[in-house]
Amino acid sequence: MLLELLLHLVTPVPRSLRRMGLLHESIALWSRGARRRRDWRPHEAHCHDVVRQAVAAVAHRRKAVVLGSGLVRDVPFSDLVETFDEVILVDAVHLPFVRARMALHPKVRLLTRDLTGLADWLAGKTQDRADPLADLVGDAAVDFVVSANVLSQLPLAVETFLERNPARAASLPPDIADRTIADHLADLARFPGAVCLLTDVEMREENRRGEVVERLDLMRGHDLPSPLASWDWTVAPFGEIERDKRYVHRVHGSWRSGEPAPAGGRHVQAPGGAS
């Protein structure tokens, strides 16, 4: 608890992103991940396998970009550093121990970025969404991009702000949170290189009899292409949140090569439905 408080005090985060609850959520993720490290290992291993398969199809290996890098546990970090000339980790929050670890790697660069593109709009500084990835999309040396389990989280940050600021919420489009999913998928589709998408798509609440008590569509009605890999991730086992309930997420992994499909060969549909 004291360490969590200290992280709140010492982690550099722009005020607009703090107001979206992103620092709190980042620390909460770190805390739960530390408690559930063993439970989360299979999920992380699946994520690493998908990223490795996607990287294997990349022809050029100059820059790799990780969107939603977080604790840098959902990607095979060592592989990326060994494979690419530069690895760019992009997230709204980089906790101090992540910064310290990355300082040891001269090939790694950290970017603090609001991936929703909405922070200034929510704050009343602009009248539309900013383009959070314009510089990276325009960088011809970016050969590989992975969206690392951030897609389903984007609406939550916006909803946190709206709940805390009801007066401001009344003046914004009612679907402003839900549209962050389509916006992020569109952002990914703009990259000409290889793109890998890791995302949880459904949450199941289960009781001890193995019955599904409730299902929640984490994509909020947005369609994704058929995954090339999928698995269950026990985010919160029995006792973590409730004694007799556990929360299991269904995770999808997909990628596109960024290269034209060979004649007669298999064409991999791009994450987000672009092809």
ChimeraX attribute file (.defattr): number of C-alpha atoms within 10 A of each C-alpha:
attribute: neighborCount
match mode: 1-to-1
recipient: residues
	/A:1	7
	/A:2	7
	/A:3	10
	/A:4	13
	/A:5	11
	/A:6	10
	/A:7	18
	/A:8	17
	/A:9	10
	/A:10	10
	/A:11	16
	/A:12	15
	/A:13	18
	/A:14	15
	/A:15	11
	/A:16	16
	/A:17	21
	/A:18	19
	/A:19	20
	/A:20	24
	/A:21	18
	/A:22	24
	/A:23	23
	/A:24	16
	/A:25	16
	/A:26	18
	/A:27	21
	/A:28	13
	/A:29	14
	/A:30	16
	/A:31	15
	/A:32	14
	/A:33	18
	/A:34	11
	/A:35	12
	/A:36	16
	/A:37	13
	/A:38	10
	/A:39	15
	/A:40	19
	/A:41	15
	/A:42	15
	/A:43	20
	/A:44	17
	/A:45	15
	/A:46	22
	/A:47	26
	/A:48	19
	/A:49	16
	/A:50	24
	/A:51	26
	/A:52	16
	/A:53	13
	/A:54	22
	/A:55	26
	/A:56	11
	/A:57	15
	/A:58	17
	/A:59	14
	/A:60	15
	/A:61	16
	/A:62	15
	/A:63	23
	/A:64	26
	/A:65	25
	/A:66	24
	/A:67	24
	/A:68	25
	/A:69	26
	/A:70	23
	/A:71	19
	/A:72	15
	/A:73	16
	/A:74	23
	/A:75	25
	/A:76	17
	/A:77	15
	/A:78	8
	/A:79	13
	/A:80	22
	/A:81	18
	/A:82	11
	/A:83	17
	/A:84	20
	/A:85	14
	/A:86	21
	/A:87	25
	/A:88	20
	/A:89	21
	/A:90	22
	/A:91	20
	/A:92	22
	/A:93	28
	/A:94	24
	/A:95	20
	/A:96	13
	/A:97	12
	/A:98	15
	/A:99	14
	/A:100	11
	/A:101	9
	/A:102	16
	/A:103	13
	/A:104	9
	/A:105	12
	/A:106	10
	/A:107	15
	/A:108	19
	/A:109	15
	/A:110	19
	/A:111	16
	/A:112	14
	/A:113	20
	/A:114	24
	/A:115	23
	/A:116	23
	/A:117	19
	/A:118	25
	/A:119	25
	/A:120	16
	/A:121	14
	/A:122	24
	/A:123	16
	/A:124	13
	/A:125	9
	/A:126	12
	/A:127	12
	/A:128	12
	/A:129	16
	/A:130	16
	/A:131	14
	/A:132	16
	/A:133	20
	/A:134	12
	/A:135	9
	/A:136	15
	/A:137	18
	/A:138	12
	/A:139	13
	/A:140	13
	/A:141	16
	/A:142	23
	/A:143	23
	/A:144	29
	/A:145	27
	/A:146	23
	/A:147	24
	/A:148	23
	/A:149	23
	/A:150	20
	/A:151	26
	/A:152	18
	/A:153	19
	/A:154	23
	/A:155	21
	/A:156	18
	/A:157	21
	/A:158	24
	/A:159	17
	/A:160	15
	/A:161	23
	/A:162	20
	/A:163	12
	/A:164	13
	/A:165	14
	/A:166	10
	/A:167	10
	/A:168	14
	/A:169	17
	/A:170	10
	/A:171	10
	/A:172	15
	/A:173	9
	/A:174	10
	/A:175	9
	/A:176	17
	/A:177	20
	/A:178	20
	/A:179	16
	/A:180	24
	/A:181	24
	/A:182	16
	/A:183	19
	/A:184	20
	/A:185	20
	/A:186	15
	/A:187	17
	/A:188	25
	/A:189	20
	/A:190	14
	/A:191	21
	/A:192	18
	/A:193	22
	/A:194	25
	/A:195	27
	/A:196	25
	/A:197	27
	/A:198	27
	/A:199	23
	/A:200	24
	/A:201	21
	/A:202	18
	/A:203	20
	/A:204	20
	/A:205	17
	/A:206	19
	/A:207	17
	/A:208	11
	/A:209	8
	/A:210	10
	/A:211	11
	/A:212	15
	/A:213	11
	/A:214	11
	/A:215	14
	/A:216	12
	/A:217	15
	/A:218	20
	/A:219	19
	/A:220	15
	/A:221	9
	/A:222	14
	/A:223	11
	/A:224	17
	/A:225	17
	/A:226	15
	/A:227	15
	/A:228	12
	/A:229	15
	/A:230	20
	/A:231	15
	/A:232	17
	/A:233	21
	/A:234	19
	/A:235	18
	/A:236	20
	/A:237	18
	/A:238	15
	/A:239	10
	/A:240	15
	/A:241	11
	/A:242	12
	/A:243	11
	/A:244	13
	/A:245	22
	/A:246	22
	/A:247	21
	/A:248	20
	/A:249	23
	/A:250	18
	/A:251	21
	/A:252	24
	/A:253	26
	/A:254	26
	/A:255	27
	/A:256	24
	/A:257	23
	/A:258	19
	/A:259	14
	/A:260	11
	/A:261	12
	/A:262	8
	/A:263	7
	/A:264	6
	/A:265	8
	/A:266	8
	/A:267	14
	/A:268	19
	/A:269	18
	/A:270	22
	/A:271	24
	/A:272	23
	/A:273	13
	/A:274	15
	/A:275	13
